[in-house]
Amino acid sequence: MPRTSEEILEFILDWMSRRLKMPKTAIDPRDSIAAYGVDSVMIAEFEGEISEFVGFEWPVTDLLLRDPSIREIAEHGAELSRNA
C-alpha cells in the first residue's frame, strides 16, 4: 500500500527525534536533514530504515545530495510510493 507524504513525514520526524535525542516539535519540516547535523553514517541507517518503512528500496542518499527540506523528502517518497 502506498505511503502518503504525511505518513513519511511523520516517520522522518520520529526517526530524527530518536536519533538526535530531541523533541519532534523542535524539528522544522522546512529545514533540511543536514541542518540538524545528520551525518553520513546516520544517512546510511536512515536509508535502510525508510526503505523498510515505505516497502521498497529507496536510494534516498541521491536525493539528499540536493539538500531538500524534510517535507520535500516526504513528498518525493510519496510520489515514488504511488509508482512502486
C-alpha positions in Angstrom: 0.0 0.0 0.0 1.5 3.4 -1.0 2.6 5.7 1.8 1.3 9.3 1.9 3.6 12.3 2.3 2.2 12.8 5.8 3.0 9.2 6.8 6.5 9.6 5.5 7.0 13.0 7.1 5.9 11.5 10.5 8.4 8.6 10.0 11.2 11.1 9.3 10.4 13.3 12.2 10.1 10.3 14.6 13.4 8.9 13.3 15.2 12.3 13.6 13.8 12.8 17.1 15.1 9.4 18.3 18.5 9.6 16.6 19.2 13.2 17.6 17.6 12.9 21.1 15.5 16.0 20.6 11.7 16.6 20.7 9.9 16.1 17.4 8.4 19.6 17.8 11.9 21.1 17.7 12.4 19.8 14.1 11.1 22.1 11.3 10.0 20.2 8.2 11.1 23.2 6.1 14.7 22.6 7.1 17.0 20.0 5.5 18.1 17.0 7.4 21.7 18.3 7.2 20.6 21.4 9.2 20.3 19.1 12.2 23.8 17.6 11.9 22.7 14.3 10.5 26.0 12.7 9.2 26.8 10.2 6.5 26.6 7.2 8.9 23.2 8.3 10.1 22.1 8.8 6.5 23.1 5.2 5.7 21.0 3.9 8.6 18.1 6.2 7.6 18.1 4.9 4.0 17.7 1.3 5.2 15.0 2.2 7.7 13.0 4.4 5.4 13.2 1.8 2.7 11.7 -0.8 5.0 9.0 1.7 6.1 7.9 2.5 2.5 8.2 -1.1 1.4 10.7 -0.6 -1.5 14.4 0.1 -2.0 14.7 3.9 -1.8 18.2 5.2 -2.5 17.4 8.3 -0.6 21.1 9.3 -0.4 21.0 10.5 -4.0 18.1 12.8 -3.1 19.8 14.1 0.0 22.8 15.4 -2.0 20.4 18.1 -3.4 19.8 19.2 0.3 15.9 19.2 0.1 13.7 20.1 3.0 12.4 17.3 5.2 8.9 17.9 3.7 10.3 17.7 0.2 11.8 14.3 1.0 8.4 13.1 2.3 6.7 14.3 -0.8 9.2 12.7 -3.1 8.8 9.4 -1.2 5.1 9.5 -1.5 5.4 10.0 -5.3 7.8 7.1 -5.5 5.4 5.0 -3.3 2.5 5.6 -5.6 4.6 4.4 -8.6 6.2 1.4 -6.8 
